[in-house]
Amino acid sequence: MDEVKVSYLNYPIYGIGSNEKYVVTSGGGGGKNYGIEDILDINTFDEKEKKLQQIWSTTEQNGVVDGIIFVDKYNLWLGSVRNECIIFQINEENGPNILLNFVTDNCKKNARQTVVRFSSNSNLILTGGEDKIVKLWKLTFSNKNKHKFVINDLYIDPKKAIEHIGDFKGHEDCIKDCDISKDEKIVCTCSSDNSLKIWDTNSFVNLHTEQMKNPKNNNEKLNFRCCKFLKNVNNSDEFTYKLLTTAYTSRGNSYLIIWNIYYNDKKEKFTCEKYKFIWLDDRPCCNIAISKDEKYIALGFSTGALKIYNYKYSLLAHYKKHELPITAMCFIKNDDYLLSAGADYSISCTHINSFSFRYLRKIWKVSITMIILLILTLILLDCFNAGYDIRMNNLIRDFSNFGTKKKNNTTIKSKNHTTDEL
């Protein structure tokens, strides 16, 4: 069975997301007037063929949808379209159904939303874009069935569903990524201004700003590209957080940087310490995906390369299946497979289980080799010891024989001497 299988869609792919039933893809080339229409596809995953099967397709979203995420609690999908956040659902009979769009980025030139995150505890939406501001929103549901149905007894009123809570201001360039902790107490953001920032969610106060120098050139700063909180960390201290970030240099070297953060908002105590600093590649890392169980970390690169690390941050696999940068990734089927998409129309499917077996086979081969070497060493040592014993026995025997001969000669001489005297 192939560990990685590549298939192709009919358009450059810029967005991919999944739940237990569907894989959502989106891409295009600027619309019908430019030759490739901007499409949102709903697919199923053919586990036998290791490829997607399209079941619905729409252009109703009016643009490419990237940064696609799924909210399991409400069976909703969110994404970025131009300078807006889009919220849609997938109807079992009719396919995609767009519930609402709302403008999040107000940049005067090339306005665009670059990232969206959702936190189910308080139904918070976090967005960032070209206007350098990370915005916090709240999604509110209605109980009136005259509005758009969502799930159970919940409905969405497009006119009242979104409330703007506040802004995280302080970056000097466009927002690259952002995330919110599981308990919703802190927010992390990174920007093209070379900075990583940590914020208090309630007060919007900047708790910490991190700028790192290139380890090979002190005159250059690292460019932070991705930031994600680990959600399943079992910490005895409720005020402790683990943050994963990627950064790269202008010449391409990229790094995975893990941070230990402590924040007690009641006592106003905050610390941010670098836990690990790992070299990744000599080209920029442009994408990160983490499996639901957080056992695997997938990193996509500008070269089209893909690297997979385990939860101990050890490299497990390295593939190069895309000709252009990896634009989006997601784990599917209970983390058994990893899908990575590229602007070269390609989707690669990595079978995590077979890859794991391959990794175990490597360990097994190394173990067998070590055992064989150990056995050969013992045999050689045994041969050496046996030869040594034989040589020593011969020497002892020769010495004994020499002593016996000498004694015998002395006895004969004594007898002859006695005879002569008689």
Secondary structure, DSSP 8 states (H G I E B T S, - for coil): --SEEEEE-SS-EEEEEE-SS-EEEEE-SSBGGGTB--EEEEEEEETTTTEEEEEEEE-TT-S--EEEEEETTTTEEEEEETTEEEEEEEETTTEEEEEEEEE----SSS--EEEEEEETTTTEEEEEETTS-EEEEEE--B--TTSEEEETTEEE-TTTSEEEEEEE---SS-EEEEEE-TTSSEEEEEETTS-EEEEETTT--EEEEE--EETTEEEEE-EEEEEEE-S----SSTTEEEEEEEEE-TTS-EEEEEEEEEEETTTTEEEEEEEEEEEEESS-EEEEEE-TTS-EEEEEETTSEEEEEETT--EEEEEE--SS-EEEEEEETTTTEEEEEETTSEEEEEEHHHHHHHHHHHHHHHHHHHHHHHHHHHHHHHHHHHHHHHHHHHHHHHHHHHHHHHHHHHHHHHHHHHHHH-
